C-alpha cells in the first residue's frame, strides 16, 4: 500500500468542457463527481469520444505522475468534480 505525505484538493464545476489546474507533482489522483462526467488529463479539451468516464458518486483512483491539468465535461447533467492529489 502506498503512503503519501501530502495532499491537495482541487474542485471544478463542469458543464461544457472546462480545465482545472493541478500541481504537476502528484503520484496518484482520487476523483469523485456529483454527476457522471468524462475527463482527460494533460489535455485542453475532452469529449464523450476521447474522455475517461467517471461515474457519479463513485471514487476512482488513477495512479499517475506529472498531471498538470484535468479537463471535465458532463455526461448529461452539470456537476462538480473533486480531485484529491496525493504526493
TAQUIZI-V29426 format. One record per residue. N is the residue number from 0. RES is the residue in one letter. PHI is phi in whole degrees, -180 to 180 (999 if undefined). Layout:
n,res,phi
N,RES,PHI
N,RES,PHI
//
This chain:
n,res,phi
0,X,999
1,X,-74
2,X,-118
3,X,-116
4,X,-97
5,X,-153
6,X,-151
7,X,-148
8,X,-106
9,X,-124
10,X,-124
11,X,-133
12,X,-87
13,X,-123
14,X,-146
15,X,-77
16,X,-58
17,X,-135
18,X,-111
19,X,-113
20,X,-94
21,X,-110
22,X,-74
23,X,87
24,X,-121
25,X,-71
26,X,-106
27,X,-161
28,X,-118
29,X,-115
30,X,-118
31,X,-139
32,X,-139
33,X,-73
34,X,-136
35,X,-60
36,X,-151
37,X,-119
38,X,-128
39,X,-141
40,X,-104
41,X,59
42,X,-133
43,X,-76
44,X,-129
45,X,-139
46,X,-134
47,X,-62
48,X,-76
49,X,-116
50,X,-92
51,X,-98
52,X,-77
53,X,-117
54,X,-73
55,X,-68
56,X,55
57,X,-133
58,X,-79
59,X,-123
60,X,-102
61,X,-127
62,X,-78
63,X,-149
64,X,-121
65,X,58
66,X,-88
67,X,-94
68,X,-141
69,X,-139
70,X,-108
71,X,-137
72,X,-145
73,X,-68
74,X,-82
75,X,-134
76,X,-129
77,X,-64
78,X,-162
79,X,-126
80,X,-102
81,X,-109
82,X,-117
83,X,-104
84,X,-89
85,X,-108
86,X,-114
//
